[in-house]
Amino acid sequence: MNFLLRSAAALLCSLFVGGAATAKPQVATLIVMPQDLRQNPQIVSDLQRRGINHATVYLTWADVEAQPGHFDFSAYDPYFDQLTQGGLSLVVVLDMGGRAYFDGTGKHFPGRTTVPEWLYRQVPDGFMKNFSGQSTPQPDFMNPTVRQFSAQFVRNAVAHLSQRYPGKVTAYSIGLQEEHEIKYGQTGYQWRDYADAAQAAFRQQTGAPLPVINYTSDIALGLPRTEPLLHAHKQFREANLKEATCFYADAIRSQGGRAMSYFGELFTAHDGIYATSVAEQLADCLDIAVIDYNFYDGYSLSPDARVLPMLANYMASVGYKQIMVGAYAEQWERVKKSTELLPVISRTLSTALAQPNVIGYEVGGLQRQLDTHLTGTVDLDKLQALRVQPPVPATASTGKKLTVGILASTSNYYVWHGDRSGGVNVHREALLEAYNLLSTQPGFDVHVIGEKNLQEDDLLQRLNAIVVPHQAALPASIKQQLKVYWKKGGTLVQDMRLGEFDENGKPVYDWMHEVFGIENITWRPRGGIFLTDDGQILRLKPARKLYTGYAAMTPRPGYRLLATDILNKRQGIMVRGERTLVFGFTPQLVEDATQAMWQQIFVREIANAVRCPTPTTCKTPPRSP
């Protein structure tokens, strides 16, 4: 999300919560700044009437420790007192990541950040650089001196607030960089960190310089640019993020606080810049994780209600016990369209709250922006339109559900950095729509899983099937783990191009052919007509999201064509084997008048692959009149 807007602390909103009360109130929070209290002395009661029970507040390191070793909280105590005495609990962001500085009136001070000015002077080599060598205001969280000073701030802050507001601080969020999410920042589209210390550490580890990956890999153009150090770079950056996050979480817990972190949207064209996939590795370090979305795909506004429920589901699958979802409208507010987004926010939060382990939500970006140098306050009129429904208690199931995992491999999204095939990130779209279709089926229990879940954990053992939606780049180790799962009796489904490239973008020309029974593949650039064995005619037309036509597959002996190409009886678009199913395209992304038919086939054949393990025991039913 746009860091200037979010860091301006203008992500402010409230909700009207309808429906029956739940047994335990869920966290409902928004950012409340000092200027909100000044401009509206009744704001606490105004927010409570709209269902808000928490305030997200920022504790700025530069204010608290203006002089080294002297911690002064007097500027914040009256502000936090008013919120807590009015009945709100707090989520405290420990603001030490180099955000642009705004004072208590909301005024911006160019050239200043939330990091104390003395730290820039005292530790000049303790800050990150982008790949052009330009310095940034973001502290290097791996620098031992920076870490020593910042940890003192963290421990003093948690100790003070825990003592002053016992039972009123739900968690302390680690402000690792400007946007406070656990990721690397960026300057334009220039990655961090390329400071001398980072480059030396990478060279010592790999014997090679840090790669500069300043390009896109668009799968519609064919082969990606192979970068032998891509995966090594991913692991290096994520290891640093994990180590730093766990270090600060320990500092918070040492003073009796609960550690919390924000994570930006995963499985996008920008994962390679931010190293957002570190989210999969931090469940043991954090008490609460917030997964957020700003309805913007990095290129254009995206009013997509599917994203937050899918991400919340994934966070539970990879081990987080308490999850919050964050919905932010600052990109829409910039172009005066946030009113159009309110129904989408209401719908996506209502759906996400029903996901496992979700304890609440944060909303923001709906505010009066006075000008570029002065933040406004909550727009109560606009907020009145939001309606978020609490989750409805689950009813008893009338039959056994199919437990399906949908693999979202982080490696895939690193390789396809910046991909806009067909005008979208087709990998993301295939994942989102596969989740959307399967999770709404009454007979399915769906879990979005990550690479870590392919280890022998409890969730993997419960899965009847794993669906791999357009994960075109996979490490050999992940493909091997999928094969082991299949050999142990699980069902495997792919919708196209499983592991055709390795984790560095090198082509391996393999869709796990020996498992899925593929003899060979012929790419067809246009649509086709197919015939099922019961005489049903299926038409597939070219479409924007079907960026490469389709793959006509020839099955190996013992495997069955479910839909035969009428121009070549030996080839087809779907192949069944024993507990396997492969599509030669992405049926969930069909956009024309045949969309409903293909989506129905997608769901039906996945169910058949589980319920009818051998390819001859289930026949395609006749088409409804």
HELIX and SHEET records of a PDB file:
HELIX    1   1 PHE A    3  SER A    7  1                                   5    
HELIX    2   2 PRO A   34  GLN A   39  1                                   6    
HELIX    3   3 ILE A   43  ARG A   49  1                                   7    
HELIX    4   4 TRP A   61  VAL A   64  1                                   4    
HELIX    5   5 ASP A   77  GLN A   85  1                                   9    
HELIX    6   6 GLU A  117  GLN A  122  1                                   6    
HELIX    7   7 PRO A  144  ARG A  164  1                                  21    
HELIX    8   8 ASP A  196  THR A  206  1                                  11    
HELIX    9   9 ILE A  219  LEU A  221  5                                   3    
HELIX   10  10 LEU A  230  ARG A  253  1                                  24    
HELIX   11  11 ASP A  271  TYR A  274  1                                   4    
HELIX   12  12 THR A  276  GLN A  281  5                                   6    
HELIX   13  13 VAL A  307  SER A  317  1                                  11    
HELIX   14  14 GLU A  330  ARG A  334  1                                   5    
HELIX   15  15 SER A  338  ALA A  352  1                                  15    
HELIX   16  16 LEU A  380  LEU A  383  1                                   4    
HELIX   17  17 THR A  410  VAL A  415  1                                   6    
HELIX   18  18 SER A  421  GLY A  423  5                                   3    
HELIX   19  19 VAL A  426  SER A  439  1                                  14    
HELIX   20  20 GLU A  451  LEU A  454  5                                   4    
HELIX   21  21 ASP A  458  ARG A  462  1                                   5    
HELIX   22  22 ALA A  476  LYS A  487  1                                  12    
HELIX   23  23 HIS A  513  PHE A  516  1                                   4    
HELIX   24  24 PRO A  587  LEU A  589  5                                   3    
HELIX   25  25 GLN A  595  ARG A  611  1                                  17    
SHEET    1   A 2 PHE A  16  VAL A  17  0                                        
SHEET    2   A 2 ARG A 387  VAL A 388  1                                        
SHEET    1   B 9 VAL A  27  ILE A  31  0                                        
SHEET    2   B 9 HIS A  54  THR A  60  1                                        
SHEET    3   B 9 SER A  89  ASP A  95  1                                        
SHEET    4   B 9 VAL A 169  GLY A 175  1                                        
SHEET    5   B 9 ALA A 259  PHE A 263  1                                        
SHEET    6   B 9 ILE A 288  TYR A 293  1                                        
SHEET    7   B 9 ILE A 323  TYR A 328  1                                        
SHEET    8   B 9 VAL A 358  GLY A 364  1                                        
SHEET    9   B 9 VAL A  27  ILE A  31  1                                        
SHEET    1   C 2 ALA A 100  PHE A 102  0                                        
SHEET    2   C 2 HIS A 108  THR A 113 -1                                        
SHEET    1   D 2 PHE A 127  LYS A 129  0                                        
SHEET    2   D 2 SER A 135  PRO A 139 -1                                        
SHEET    1   E 2 GLN A 186  THR A 187  0                                        
SHEET    2   E 2 GLN A 190  TRP A 191 -1                                        
SHEET    1   F 9 PHE A 444  ILE A 449  0                                        
SHEET    2   F 9 LEU A 402  LEU A 407  1                                        
SHEET    3   F 9 ALA A 465  VAL A 468  1                                        
SHEET    4   F 9 THR A 491  GLN A 494  1                                        
SHEET    5   F 9 THR A 580  PHE A 583  1                                        
SHEET    6   F 9 ASN A 568  GLY A 577 -1                                        
SHEET    7   F 9 ARG A 560  ASP A 565 -1                                        
SHEET    8   F 9 GLY A 528  LEU A 531 -1                                        
SHEET    9   F 9 ILE A 537  LEU A 540 -1                                        
SHEET    1   G 2 ILE A 518  ARG A 524  0                                        
SHEET    2   G 2 TYR A 550  PRO A 555 -1                                        
END                                                                             
